[in-house]
Amino acid sequence: MNNDRVKGTIDEVVGSAKRKAGGLTGNTPLQVRGIAQQVKGKLENALGKTKDAIHEANVRTNPPKDTRP
């Protein structure tokens, strides 16, 4: 798991809380900011998953060389 996935998960959770709080209080701007933060989190998470997949594919095709004597 990389930093993009961690930040994405945090943004999704915080955005969800903002969206729900905005909905409960009738605060539409807060609700909209929460939705935007959730979307940002989903995009960060997707980017992180893509980076992880690329790294994993690279490790499989180019395994680390054994440097022991």
C-alpha positions, 0 to 999 in steps of 0.5 A, spaced: 500 500 500 502 506 498 501 513 500 496 515 494 492 509 497 492 511 504 491 519 502 485 516 498 482 512 504 482 518 508 479 523 503 474 518 502 472 517 510 472 525 511 468 526 505 463 521 507 463 524 514 462 531 511 457 529 506 453 526 512 454 532 516 451 537 511 445 533 509 443 532 517 444 539 518 441 542 511 448 545 510 448 544 502 455 547 501 458 542 506 455 536 503 458 538 496 465 539 499 464 532 502 462 529 495 468 533 492 473 530 497 470 523 496 471 523 489 478 526 490 479 520 495 476 515 490 481 518 484 487 518 489 485 510 491 485 508 484 492 512 482 495 508 488 492 501 486 495 503 479 501 504 481 501 498 486 499 494 480 505 497 475 510 496 481 508 488 482 508 487 474 515 490 474 517 486 480 515 479 476 518 481 470 524 483 473 526 480 479 531 483 484 538 480 483 541 476 488 547 480 490 550 475 495 557 472 494 
